[in-house]
């Protein structure tokens, strides 16, 4: 019932689900371009409408206060202490190892502002946990959202991230706030 409602809301907002869910019970989905808090809303509605399980998402801990904190946790939000990235990566790797189902959405840009150098924590987590990475997207220009292709990681995080940025650049995606996104 909730999945159908989320699908209805997604369509009512003019969005089209371009793909189905990831095939695995454990994966990282990159979410690009990340220019607005609304990206979380669209992504949540999309993935929940697929009825494939709840995807988790990393959100800065400062937003987890009072009723908003409760709601964000209920929607799959995981509070992030951005001052301790090592502890964050370790806790996510541990969660992948202990949970039977753990799909995590990550914005490699690390912020809603335009950045050229993307973060590579997703790469470290995926390699350490032995899980796949998918190139998810939400295109505000076409209002299409999807999981995208599976990306085979090598041992070179910088080179992989550069290749991923090239793929996203070729997709000509538009962020909700276009000035907040640059693929490279």
Residue frames as a rotation matrix with the C-alpha (Angstrom) as fourth column:
UNK 1
0.566 0.824 0.000 0.00
0.824 -0.566 0.000 0.00
0.000 0.000 -1.000 0.00
UNK 2
0.505 -0.456 -0.733 2.78
0.107 -0.810 0.577 2.47
-0.856 -0.370 -0.360 0.96
UNK 3
-0.565 -0.751 0.342 4.73
0.402 0.111 0.909 1.57
-0.720 0.651 0.239 -2.20
UNK 4
-0.156 0.594 0.789 1.71
0.976 -0.028 0.214 2.34
0.150 0.804 -0.576 -4.39
UNK 5
0.800 0.446 -0.401 1.14
0.538 -0.830 0.150 5.63
-0.266 -0.335 -0.904 -2.59
UNK 6
0.075 -0.868 -0.491 4.79
0.067 -0.487 0.871 6.64
-0.995 -0.098 0.022 -3.08
UNK 7
-0.648 -0.255 0.718 4.52
0.676 0.242 0.696 5.72
-0.351 0.936 0.015 -6.77
UNK 8
0.356 0.868 0.347 1.37
0.926 -0.377 -0.006 7.81
0.126 0.323 -0.938 -7.04
UNK 9
0.712 -0.139 -0.688 3.09
0.231 -0.879 0.416 10.81
-0.663 -0.456 -0.594 -5.43
UNK 10
-0.383 -0.923 0.044 6.11
0.269 -0.066 0.961 10.43
-0.884 0.380 0.273 -7.71
UNK 11
-0.493 0.275 0.825 3.91
0.869 0.109 0.483 10.40
0.043 0.955 -0.292 -10.81
UNK 12
0.607 0.786 -0.120 1.75
0.794 -0.606 0.046 13.26
-0.036 -0.123 -0.992 -9.47
UNK 13
0.415 -0.568 -0.711 4.92
0.053 -0.765 0.642 15.34
-0.908 -0.305 -0.287 -9.19
UNK 14
0.798 0.016 -0.603 5.58
-0.571 -0.304 -0.763 14.60
-0.195 0.953 -0.233 -12.89
UNK 15
-0.214 -0.969 0.124 8.39
-0.899 0.245 0.364 12.06
-0.383 -0.034 -0.923 -12.39
UNK 16
0.739 0.316 -0.595 8.96
-0.557 0.784 -0.274 8.79
0.380 0.534 0.755 -14.24
UNK 17
0.375 -0.600 0.707 10.73
-0.441 0.555 0.705 5.79
-0.815 -0.576 -0.057 -12.73
UNK 18
0.338 -0.315 -0.887 13.19
-0.939 -0.044 -0.342 4.90
0.069 0.948 -0.311 -15.48
UNK 19
-0.446 -0.555 -0.702 14.43
-0.440 0.819 -0.368 1.62
0.780 0.145 -0.609 -13.97
UNK 20
0.708 0.549 -0.444 13.72
0.087 0.556 0.826 -1.01
0.701 -0.623 0.346 -11.38
UNK 21
0.843 -0.387 0.374 15.68
-0.484 -0.243 0.841 -1.61
-0.235 -0.889 -0.392 -8.16
UNK 22
-0.225 -0.953 -0.205 19.18
-0.966 0.245 -0.082 -3.02
0.128 0.179 -0.975 -7.84
UNK 23
0.309 0.325 -0.894 19.35
-0.401 0.897 0.187 -6.80
0.862 0.301 0.407 -8.18
UNK 24
-0.441 -0.612 -0.656 21.43
0.354 0.553 -0.754 -7.36
0.825 -0.565 -0.028 -5.02
UNK 25
0.630 0.621 -0.467 20.42
0.639 -0.072 0.766 -7.11
0.441 -0.781 -0.442 -1.35
UNK 26
0.422 -0.579 -0.698 23.59
0.479 -0.511 0.713 -5.10
-0.770 -0.635 0.062 -0.68
UNK 27
0.064 -0.392 0.918 24.75
0.954 -0.247 -0.172 -2.24
0.294 0.886 0.358 -2.88
UNK 28
-0.354 -0.143 -0.924 25.71
0.388 -0.922 -0.006 1.38
-0.851 -0.360 0.382 -3.02
UNK 29
0.316 0.475 0.821 23.74
0.946 -0.226 -0.233 3.64
0.074 0.850 -0.521 -5.32
UNK 30
-0.785 -0.544 -0.297 25.37
0.542 -0.835 0.096 6.93
-0.300 -0.086 0.950 -6.21
UNK 31
0.357 0.934 -0.019 22.85
0.859 -0.336 -0.387 9.76
-0.367 0.122 -0.922 -6.37
UNK 32
-0.692 -0.638 -0.338 23.77
0.371 -0.716 0.592 12.43
-0.620 0.284 0.731 -8.92
UNK 33
-0.471 -0.693 0.546 23.28
0.222 -0.692 -0.687 15.35
0.854 -0.202 0.480 -9.28
UNK 34
0.063 0.431 -0.900 22.74
0.990 0.089 0.112 16.34
0.128 -0.898 -0.421 -5.67
UNK 35
-0.705 -0.303 0.642 21.73
0.354 -0.934 -0.052 20.00
0.615 0.190 0.765 -5.62
UNK 36
-0.272 0.719 0.639 18.70
-0.724 -0.591 0.357 20.09
0.634 -0.366 0.681 -3.31
UNK 37
-0.730 0.143 0.669 17.13
-0.514 0.530 -0.674 18.40
-0.451 -0.836 -0.313 -0.31
UNK 38
0.322 0.922 -0.216 14.32
-0.826 0.162 -0.540 17.52
-0.463 0.352 0.813 -2.75
UNK 39
-0.188 -0.472 -0.861 16.67
-0.791 0.592 -0.152 14.96
0.582 0.653 -0.485 -4.31
UNK 40
-0.960 -0.126 0.250 16.17
-0.268 0.676 -0.686 12.88
-0.083 -0.726 -0.683 -1.15
UNK 41
-0.194 0.972 0.133 12.39
-0.533 0.010 -0.846 13.17
-0.824 -0.235 0.516 -1.46
UNK 42
0.379 0.311 -0.872 12.37
-0.924 0.173 -0.340 12.10
0.045 0.935 0.352 -5.13
UNK 43
-0.515 -0.672 -0.533 14.81
-0.611 0.723 -0.321 9.26
0.601 0.160 -0.783 -4.44
UNK 44
-0.838 0.258 0.481 12.79
-0.325 0.472 -0.819 8.05
-0.438 -0.843 -0.312 -1.45
UNK 45
0.177 0.976 -0.125 9.52
-0.683 0.031 -0.729 8.06
-0.708 0.214 0.673 -3.42
UNK 46
0.198 -0.183 -0.963 11.19
-0.908 0.336 -0.250 6.30
0.369 0.924 -0.100 -6.34
UNK 47
-0.709 -0.602 -0.366 12.88
-0.461 0.789 -0.405 3.51
0.533 -0.118 -0.838 -4.42
UNK 48
-0.725 0.520 0.452 9.96
-0.329 0.314 -0.890 2.97
-0.605 -0.794 -0.056 -2.05
UNK 49
0.221 0.860 -0.461 7.56
-0.870 -0.040 -0.491 2.75
-0.440 0.509 0.740 -5.00
UNK 50
-0.184 -0.383 -0.905 9.60
-0.780 0.617 -0.102 -0.21
0.598 0.687 -0.412 -6.29
UNK 51
0.738 0.524 0.425 8.69
-0.670 0.492 0.556 -2.15
0.082 -0.695 0.714 -3.13
UNK 52
0.483 -0.662 -0.574 12.23
-0.004 0.654 -0.757 -3.55
0.876 0.368 0.313 -3.04
UNK 53
0.274 -0.412 -0.869 13.17
0.955 0.221 0.197 -2.68
0.111 -0.884 0.454 0.53
UNK 54
0.969 0.134 -0.206 14.22
0.183 -0.952 0.243 0.52
-0.163 -0.274 -0.948 2.20
UNK 55
0.235 -0.911 0.337 17.32
0.644 -0.114 -0.756 2.21
0.728 0.395 0.561 0.87
UNK 56
0.457 -0.215 -0.863 19.41
0.766 -0.398 0.505 4.05
-0.452 -0.892 -0.017 3.45
UNK 57
0.480 -0.327 0.814 20.89
0.470 -0.688 -0.553 7.49
0.741 0.648 -0.177 2.94
UNK 58
-0.276 -0.672 -0.688 23.61
0.961 -0.197 -0.193 9.44
-0.005 -0.714 0.700 4.75
UNK 59
0.503 0.484 0.716 22.44
0.416 -0.862 0.290 12.82
0.757 0.152 -0.635 6.08
UNK 60
-0.506 -0.755 0.417 24.39
-0.004 -0.482 -0.876 15.37
0.863 -0.445 0.241 8.11
UNK 61
-0.478 0.250 -0.842 23.73
0.809 0.499 -0.311 14.84
0.343 -0.830 -0.441 11.83
UNK 62
-0.983 0.053 -0.177 22.75
0.029 -0.902 -0.431 18.47
-0.182 -0.428 0.885 12.34
UNK 63
-0.530 0.834 -0.154 19.35
-0.612 -0.251 0.750 17.72
0.586 0.492 0.644 10.79
UNK 64
-0.223 0.421 -0.879 18.54
0.374 0.870 0.322 14.98
0.900 -0.257 -0.351 13.31
UNK 65
-0.997 0.003 0.074 16.76
-0.068 -0.430 -0.900 16.97
0.029 -0.903 0.429 15.99
UNK 66
-0.483 0.868 0.114 13.26
-0.591 -0.228 -0.774 16.58
-0.646 -0.441 0.623 17.43
UNK 67
0.419 0.798 0.432 10.50
-0.149 0.530 -0.835 15.32
-0.895 0.286 0.342 15.15
UNK 68
0.645 -0.239 -0.726 12.60
-0.763 -0.153 -0.628 15.87
0.039 0.959 -0.281 12.01
UNK 69
-0.473 -0.872 0.123 15.25
-0.881 0.471 -0.047 13.47
-0.017 -0.131 -0.991 13.35
UNK 70
-0.296 0.473 0.830 12.61
-0.226 0.810 -0.542 10.83
-0.928 -0.348 -0.133 14.03
UNK 71
0.737 0.650 -0.186 11.16
-0.289 0.055 -0.956 11.27
-0.611 0.758 0.228 10.53
UNK 72
0.300 -0.705 -0.643 14.55
-0.940 -0.102 -0.326 11.12
0.164 0.702 -0.693 8.81
UNK 73
-0.678 -0.523 0.516 15.43
-0.633 0.772 -0.050 7.89
-0.373 -0.361 -0.855 10.63
UNK 74
0.062 0.818 0.571 12.04
-0.110 0.574 -0.811 6.41
-0.992 -0.012 0.126 9.71
UNK 75
0.860 0.288 -0.422 12.73
-0.397 -0.143 -0.907 7.25
-0.321 0.947 -0.009 6.06
UNK 76
0.814 -0.570 0.113 16.13
0.570 0.747 -0.341 5.51
0.110 0.342 0.933 6.11
UNK 77
0.624 -0.587 0.516 18.34
-0.330 -0.796 -0.507 8.42
0.709 0.146 -0.690 7.10
UNK 78
0.502 -0.600 -0.623 21.62
0.841 0.506 0.191 7.69
0.201 -0.620 0.759 8.86
UNK 79
0.985 -0.128 -0.112 23.13
-0.087 -0.947 0.310 10.64
-0.146 -0.296 -0.944 10.78
UNK 80
0.465 -0.868 0.174 26.64
0.732 0.267 -0.627 11.52
0.497 0.419 0.760 9.62
UNK 81
0.718 -0.429 -0.549 29.30
0.183 -0.645 0.742 13.23
-0.672 -0.633 -0.384 11.71
UNK 82
0.926 -0.289 0.243 31.19
0.213 -0.133 -0.968 14.92
0.312 0.948 -0.061 8.90
UNK 83
0.537 -0.772 0.341 34.12
-0.832 -0.551 0.061 15.70
0.141 -0.317 -0.938 11.19
UNK 84
-0.210 -0.595 0.775 35.01
-0.653 0.676 0.342 11.98
-0.727 -0.435 -0.531 11.53
UNK 85
0.320 0.371 -0.872 34.94
-0.941 0.233 -0.246 10.36
0.112 0.899 0.423 8.09
UNK 86
-0.656 -0.630 -0.417 37.03
-0.558 0.776 -0.293 7.36
0.508 0.041 -0.860 9.22
UNK 87
-0.822 0.413 0.392 34.47
-0.185 0.458 -0.870 6.35
-0.538 -0.787 -0.300 11.85
UNK 88
0.135 0.911 -0.391 31.65
-0.767 -0.154 -0.623 6.83
-0.628 0.383 0.678 9.35
UNK 89
0.007 -0.202 -0.979 33.25
-0.886 0.453 -0.099 4.59
0.464 0.868 -0.176 6.74
UNK 90
-0.914 -0.400 -0.074 33.97
-0.305 0.794 -0.525 1.90
0.269 -0.457 -0.848 9.35
UNK 91
-0.565 0.759 0.324 30.40
-0.306 0.172 -0.936 1.95
-0.766 -0.628 0.135 10.70
UNK 92
0.310 0.674 -0.671 28.93
-0.901 -0.018 -0.434 1.67
-0.305 0.739 0.601 7.19
UNK 93
-0.347 -0.510 -0.787 31.24
-0.697 0.701 -0.147 -1.26
0.627 0.498 -0.599 6.34
UNK 94
-0.965 0.022 0.261 30.16
-0.195 0.607 -0.771 -2.96
-0.175 -0.795 -0.581 9.59
UNK 95
-0.124 0.992 -0.010 26.49
-0.590 -0.082 -0.803 -2.42
-0.798 -0.094 0.596 8.69
UNK 96
0.182 0.133 -0.974 27.02
-0.950 0.280 -0.139 -4.00
0.254 0.951 0.177 5.26
UNK 97
-0.687 -0.565 -0.457 28.62
-0.441 0.824 -0.355 -7.02
0.577 -0.042 -0.815 6.93
UNK 98
-0.945 0.266 0.189 25.97
-0.050 0.455 -0.889 -7.58
-0.322 -0.850 -0.417 9.60
UNK 99
-0.114 0.973 -0.200 22.72
-0.572 -0.229 -0.787 -6.73
-0.812 0.025 0.583 7.77
UNK 100
-0.273 0.114 0.955 21.09
0.566 0.822 0.063 -9.09
-0.778 0.558 -0.289 5.28
UNK 101
0.338 0.408 0.848 19.65
0.910 -0.372 -0.184 -6.14
0.241 0.834 -0.497 3.33
UNK 102
0.234 -0.305 -0.923 21.55
0.423 -0.823 0.379 -2.87
-0.875 -0.479 -0.063 3.12
UNK 103
0.117 -0.126 0.985 21.23
0.948 -0.281 -0.149 -0.63
0.296 0.951 0.086 0.08
UNK 104
0.083 -0.227 -0.970 22.87
0.629 -0.743 0.228 2.73
-0.773 -0.629 0.082 0.62
UNK 105
0.643 0.131 0.755 22.40
0.689 -0.531 -0.494 5.87
0.336 0.837 -0.431 -1.47
UNK 106
0.089 -0.718 -0.690 25.36
0.684 -0.460 0.567 8.25
-0.724 -0.523 0.450 -1.43
UNK 107
0.993 0.091 0.077 25.92
0.119 -0.731 -0.672 11.63
-0.005 0.676 -0.737 -3.08
UNK 108
0.337 -0.941 0.007 29.59
0.941 0.337 -0.012 11.44
0.009 0.011 1.000 -4.15
UNK 109
0.145 -0.252 0.957 29.67
0.289 -0.914 -0.285 15.22
0.946 0.318 -0.060 -4.43
UNK 110
-0.447 -0.326 -0.833 29.32
0.842 0.159 -0.515 15.34
0.301 -0.932 0.203 -0.64
UNK 111
-0.648 0.248 -0.720 27.37
0.221 -0.844 -0.489 18.60
-0.728 -0.476 0.492 -0.77
UNK 112
0.383 0.847 0.368 24.59
0.732 -0.035 -0.680 20.38
-0.563 0.530 -0.634 -2.64
UNK 113
0.536 -0.299 -0.789 27.09
-0.422 -0.905 0.056 22.92
-0.731 0.303 -0.611 -4.00
UNK 114
0.937 -0.251 -0.242 28.98
-0.160 0.308 -0.938 22.53
0.310 0.918 0.249 -7.27
UNK 115
0.389 -0.867 0.311 32.28
-0.520 0.072 0.851 20.73
-0.760 -0.493 -0.423 -6.69
UNK 116
0.384 -0.348 -0.855 34.83
-0.855 0.217 -0.472 19.36
0.350 0.912 -0.214 -9.12
UNK 117
-0.670 -0.690 -0.274 36.48
-0.486 0.687 -0.541 16.89
0.561 -0.230 -0.795 -6.74
UNK 118
0.463 0.877 -0.127 34.03
-0.535 0.391 0.749 14.19
0.707 -0.279 0.650 -5.66
UNK 119
0.055 -0.360 0.931 34.53
-0.952 0.263 0.158 12.22
-0.302 -0.895 -0.328 -2.46
UNK 120
-0.224 -0.239 -0.945 35.73
-0.648 0.761 -0.039 8.61
0.728 0.603 -0.325 -2.75
UNK 121
-0.571 0.046 0.819 34.34
-0.759 0.350 -0.549 7.17
-0.312 -0.936 -0.165 0.51
UNK 122
0.570 0.820 -0.053 31.76
-0.755 0.497 -0.428 5.21
-0.325 0.284 0.902 -1.51
UNK 123
0.405 -0.514 -0.756 34.68
-0.568 0.506 -0.649 3.43
0.716 0.693 -0.087 -3.22
UNK 124
-0.659 -0.691 0.296 36.37
-0.625 0.285 -0.727 2.49
0.419 -0.664 -0.620 0.05
UNK 125
-0.209 0.688 0.695 33.09
-0.787 0.304 -0.537 1.20
-0.580 -0.660 0.478 1.51
UNK 126
0.721 0.561 -0.407 32.19
-0.688 0.514 -0.512 -0.83
-0.078 0.650 0.756 -1.59
UNK 127
0.107 -0.768 -0.631 35.64
-0.534 0.491 -0.689 -2.39
0.839 0.411 -0.357 -1.96
UNK 128
-0.739 -0.440 0.511 35.94
-0.648 0.251 -0.720 -3.24
0.188 -0.862 -0.470 1.76
UNK 129
-0.172 0.775 0.608 32.45
-0.641 0.380 -0.667 -4.74
-0.748 -0.504 0.432 1.92
UNK 130
-0.907 -0.245 0.344 32.68
0.081 0.698 0.711 -6.44
-0.414 0.672 -0.613 -1.50
UNK 131
0.045 0.994 0.100 29.49
0.559 0.057 -0.827 -4.88
-0.828 0.093 -0.553 -2.81
UNK 132
-0.267 -0.123 0.956 28.56
0.955 -0.167 0.246 -3.34
0.129 0.978 0.162 -6.18
UNK 133
-0.545 0.094 -0.834 28.15
0.143 -0.969 -0.202 0.34
-0.826 -0.230 0.514 -7.02
UNK 134
-0.012 0.627 0.779 25.31
0.993 0.101 -0.066 1.58
-0.120 0.773 -0.623 -9.24
UNK 135
-0.939 -0.342 0.038 25.15
0.342 -0.915 0.213 4.95
-0.038 0.213 0.976 -10.97
UNK 136
-0.035 0.984 -0.177 21.81
0.957 -0.018 -0.289 6.33
-0.287 -0.179 -0.941 -9.78
UNK 137
-0.937 -0.246 0.247 20.43
0.321 -0.884 0.340 9.61
0.135 0.398 0.907 -11.07
UNK 138
0.128 0.956 -0.265 17.60
0.806 -0.255 -0.534 12.08
-0.578 -0.145 -0.803 -10.78
UNK 139
-0.793 -0.388 0.470 17.27
0.607 -0.562 0.561 14.38
0.047 0.730 0.682 -13.77
UNK 140
-0.267 0.693 -0.669 15.20
0.384 -0.561 -0.734 17.46
-0.884 -0.453 -0.116 -13.02
UNK 141
-0.697 -0.019 -0.717 15.28
-0.569 -0.593 0.570 18.40
-0.436 0.805 0.402 -16.71
UNK 142
-0.620 0.447 -0.645 13.42
-0.402 0.525 0.750 15.29
0.674 0.724 -0.146 -17.87
UNK 143
-0.007 0.542 0.840 12.00
-0.998 0.046 -0.038 14.31
-0.059 -0.839 0.541 -14.45
UNK 144
0.634 0.063 -0.771 13.36
-0.225 0.969 -0.105 10.79
0.740 0.240 0.628 -14.79
UNK 145
0.160 -0.559 0.814 14.86
-0.979 0.015 0.203 8.92
-0.125 -0.829 -0.545 -11.86
UNK 146
0.838 0.128 -0.531 16.63
-0.283 0.933 -0.221 5.59
0.467 0.335 0.818 -11.94
UNK 147
0.799 -0.559 0.222 19.26
0.074 0.458 0.886 3.27
-0.597 -0.691 0.407 -10.57
UNK 148
0.556 -0.607 -0.567 21.47
-0.830 -0.440 -0.343 3.34
-0.041 0.662 -0.748 -13.66
UNK 149
0.563 -0.385 -0.731 24.26
-0.249 0.765 -0.594 1.03
0.788 0.517 0.335 -14.68
UNK 150
0.922 -0.382 -0.066 26.41
0.245 0.442 0.863 -1.14
-0.300 -0.812 0.501 -12.41
UNK 151
0.654 -0.756 -0.019 29.97
-0.622 -0.524 -0.582 0.18
0.430 0.392 -0.813 -12.29
UNK 152
0.779 -0.460 -0.427 32.85
0.524 0.851 0.040 -2.26
0.345 -0.255 0.903 -11.93
UNK 153
0.880 -0.456 0.133 35.38
-0.453 -0.721 0.524 -0.83
-0.143 -0.521 -0.841 -9.48
UNK 154
0.392 -0.862 -0.320 39.13
0.214 0.424 -0.880 -1.21
0.895 0.276 0.351 -9.80
UNK 155
0.271 -0.365 -0.891 41.67
0.962 0.127 0.240 -0.64
0.025 -0.922 0.386 -7.02
UNK 156
-0.805 -0.578 0.136 42.14
0.586 -0.810 0.022 2.99
0.097 0.097 0.990 -8.10
UNK 157
-0.030 0.863 -0.504 39.48
0.845 -0.248 -0.474 5.18
-0.534 -0.440 -0.722 -6.43
UNK 158
-0.219 -0.097 -0.971 40.57
-0.145 -0.981 0.131 8.39
-0.965 0.170 0.201 -8.15
UNK 159
-0.950 -0.166 -0.264 40.58
-0.283 0.103 0.954 6.86
-0.131 0.981 -0.145 -11.63
UNK 160
-0.617 0.786 0.031 37.21
0.783 0.610 0.122 5.15
0.077 0.100 -0.992 -11.02
UNK 161
0.035 0.638 -0.769 35.69
0.593 -0.633 -0.498 8.40
-0.804 -0.439 -0.400 -9.76
UNK 162
-0.538 -0.288 -0.792 37.02
-0.405 -0.736 0.542 10.26
-0.739 0.613 0.280 -12.81
UNK 163
-0.979 0.203 -0.021 35.45
0.093 0.537 0.838 7.63
0.182 0.819 -0.545 -15.11
UNK 164
-0.303 0.912 -0.278 32.16
0.928 0.216 -0.303 7.83
-0.216 -0.350 -0.912 -13.18
UNK 165
-0.106 0.221 -0.970 32.16
0.121 -0.965 -0.233 11.62
-0.987 -0.142 0.075 -13.54
UNK 166
-0.877 -0.234 -0.420 32.70
-0.381 -0.193 0.904 11.21
-0.292 0.953 0.080 -17.31
UNK 167
-0.754 0.655 0.060 29.70
0.619 0.676 0.399 8.87
0.220 0.338 -0.915 -17.51
UNK 168
-0.006 0.776 -0.630 27.52
0.804 -0.371 -0.465 11.31
-0.595 -0.509 -0.622 -15.59
UNK 169
-0.441 -0.216 -0.871 28.75
-0.200 -0.923 0.330 14.19
-0.875 0.320 0.364 -17.73
UNK 170
-0.994 0.028 -0.104 27.68
-0.095 0.239 0.966 12.30
0.052 0.971 -0.235 -20.87
UNK 171
-0.484 0.869 -0.104 24.18
0.874 0.474 -0.111 11.89
-0.047 -0.145 -0.988 -19.40
UNK 172
-0.732 0.138 0.667 23.58
0.133 -0.932 0.338 15.68
0.668 0.336 0.664 -19.49
UNK 173
-0.096 0.692 -0.715 21.73
0.950 0.277 0.141 15.61
0.296 -0.666 -0.684 -16.19
UNK 174
-0.281 0.114 0.953 20.09
-0.094 -0.991 0.091 18.72
0.955 -0.064 0.290 -14.77
UNK 175
-0.771 -0.011 -0.637 19.92
0.618 0.231 -0.751 19.34
0.156 -0.973 -0.171 -11.04
UNK 176
0.345 0.908 -0.237 17.00
0.938 -0.334 0.090 21.03
0.003 -0.253 -0.967 -9.32
UNK 177
0.787 -0.266 -0.557 19.42
-0.123 -0.952 0.281 23.91
-0.605 -0.153 -0.781 -8.81
UNK 178
0.901 -0.366 0.232 21.50
0.381 0.413 -0.827 23.66
0.207 0.834 0.511 -12.01
UNK 179
0.481 -0.760 0.437 24.21
-0.533 -0.650 -0.542 25.99
0.696 0.028 -0.718 -10.73
UNK 180
0.412 -0.268 0.871 24.87
-0.852 0.226 0.472 23.45
-0.324 -0.937 -0.135 -7.95
UNK 181
0.645 -0.135 0.753 26.10
0.152 0.987 0.047 20.71
-0.749 0.085 0.657 -10.28
UNK 182
0.362 -0.571 -0.736 29.14
-0.932 -0.202 -0.302 20.18
0.024 0.795 -0.606 -12.39
UNK 183
0.992 0.063 -0.106 30.06
-0.068 0.996 -0.049 16.65
0.102 0.056 0.993 -13.48
UNK 184
0.364 -0.929 -0.065 33.80
0.927 0.368 -0.070 17.52
0.089 -0.035 0.995 -13.68
